[in-house]
């Protein structure tokens, strides 16, 4: 089996970004084509779903993909989401999480694939939150490389047209673009996206 990436640094970085979002920013647009509040609700749901996926626990709430609805964001989201992200990172440190089959967002998939999807969600949505809220973002080179190795074959297979439910059509960037810009572009986002 290939080495297991450590999701804890990416989960902690996202937790810090979530805690740094101000109430007035919840209606702000994001590179993910949804409001920041809606994206935070999505992160809230995916943190739970991928923690359960790692633990191979399948509550009834897992039968659907995570919601994306700002009105469903809990009042204590600034503390609840970071706590759930901590649990997500810790759950994927277990070798058992990467073995066998699991379930996330209503889909059955190998544990190894679920772990890579979780890492990609953390890194790419971390970038979305940072851009939308004006916070700095500096993911680890190993995290970006893990995501590129996972995302690139999917993008190639789709002919760059995107994958419904995962990401939109790829955006062209120069061949020598930094790795993070290449990853962001592969997921249908413009690396130069700003709130202005």
C-alpha positions, 0 to 999 in steps of 0.5 A: 500500500502507498504511504498514508498522507497525514490529513491533520495539518490540512484539517488544522489549517482549515480549522484556523481559517474557519475560526477567522471568518467574520459574520459579515463575510458569510454572504461573500462569494467564493471561488466555489460558486457559492456563498462563504456561509454555504461553503462553511455548511458544506465543510461542516457536513463533509467533516462529519461524513469523512470522519465516519468514512474513516471509522467505517461508521455509517449513520443514516445521515450519511445516505446523502451528500453533505448539505450546502445551505448557509441557513443550516449553519449551526450557531456554534459553527466557529467552534463546532466545525474546527472540532469536527475537522480535528476529529477528521484528521485524527480518524485518518491517522488510523491505518484501518481507515485506508483499508477496505471499502467505506462510504461517503456522501452516499457513495461506496468507495475504497478507503484509500480513495476516500482519504484522498478525496478528504485531503483534496476537500481540505486543501481546495476548500481551504483555499476557497475559504482563504480567498473569500475571507482575505486570509493567507493560505500556505498548504504544505508541498506534500499536501498539494502533491498528494492532491495533484496525484489524485486529481490529475488522472480524474481530470485527464479522464474527463478530458478537462470537462470536470466531474459532476459533484467534485469539480468544474471544468479545468482552467488553463494555466501556464505549464510552469504555474506553481503546484497550488495554482495547477491544482486549483485550476484542475478543480475548475477555479481561477488561481487569480480569483479575488473577492473584488 
